[in-house]
Amino acid sequence: MDLQLTEEQKLITEMVRRFVREEILPLEQNLDPDASELDPADQERLVGLTKEMGLYGLDIPVEFGGPDIDVVTRTLLAMEMSQHRAGLYAPCYGTFGGAGLAQLFEASDQQKERYLYPTLRGEKKGFFGLTEPSGGSDPARAIQTRAVQDGDDWVINGGKIFISGADRADFGLVFARTSPDKGRGGVTCFIVETSWPGFHVRRVVHTLRSSHYATELQFEDLRVPASNILGQLNKGFAIANDRLSRQRIPYAAGCIGVAIKAHELALEYSKIRETFGAPLSSRQAIQWMLVDNEIDIRQSRWITLEAADLARRGEPFRKEAAMAKLVATEASSRVVDRSMQIHGGYGVTKDFPFERWYREMRIRRVGEGPNEVQRHIIARDLLGASLR
């Protein structure tokens, strides 16, 4: 892997870096510290700018109208886009657009017309329904939601939890068990519309994330036509697993971007803050914290870029993606914690972004598969153990 950026990558990353510096950061000065959305007028203006840049819809395949960038470049951009207060979960406040539910790119033509294309046009919103109250670390075995065939329909009963955006969505992907005795091979993915009888949002679940909540869902005799099966019967877990593996790379990159910004702020502050007649930067304790920050960031960056490079070349990358997610989330948490400590009392105020990063970074060690599960994935690949 060539660790040097190409000229095109340098140009694109600098363009996004300038966008964050000149457009996002000034707006954040007037936003609530926990805000995750921009004023509609600002949102529209910045979306126009990203479209002019040719970078709107970063995760949309080029054949569907997205920009022609590879996985490595996308990972580099994720590191740039997250370098602001809301950047961990609302990078650039969504002004670069999104692909919605990426699984729909593999949908049937009829399903694309009904769900994918309206989503890309901004006319519909979807949710991803995998995790259940019975567990999320091993979703294939934890899934207790059942789907039973009844004529041309499937009838779904059960529930989901920690599902983002389901209360505002028009449809969603729901994973249900269709063959109880087949384990991972007995799960099917259904496209479910939220207006159908039997679909219920039971309650809102608040978490550490700023201005955000998840939902708990319940399905009571929810009838879904067989034409709304995404992919093949009993092959739904492969759809979920592919999404999780691929998502771990930009997920890790977003954490690194926050760590880079936190480290930058700590470096600047250590040079101007004086204690006992000398700047903080002259104190060995502070120097070592800054050194550890630099090492954590570089280690995370190279591991994440290696995973991205393998994905770009079409080679197996599951182990490397798990390593990237594991290392980046834990290392970035340490960087934010040290940077907050260097800022002292100011570090825990909402005048600075550290307290928001500190809260939201904690979630990253659980989201997209807990870090303990990532260690299991890595160990299994190292030892050549079969799936059990």
Secondary structure by P-SEA (a helix, b strand, c coil): ccccccaaaaaaaaaaaaaaaccccccccccccccccccaaaaaaaaaaaaaacccccccccccccccccaaaaaaaaaaaaccccccccccccccccccccccccccaaaaaacaaaaaaccbbbbbbcccccccccccccccbbbbbcccbbbbbbcccccccccccccbbbbbbcccccccccbbbbbcccccccccccbbbbccccccccbbbbbcccccccccccccccaaaaaaaaaaaaaaaaaaaaaaaaaaaaaaaaaaaaaccccccccccccaaaaaaaaaaaaaaaaaaaaaaaaaaaaaaccccaaaaaaaaaaaaaaaaaaaaaaaaaacccccccccaaaaaaaaaaacccccccaaaaaaaaaaaaaccccc
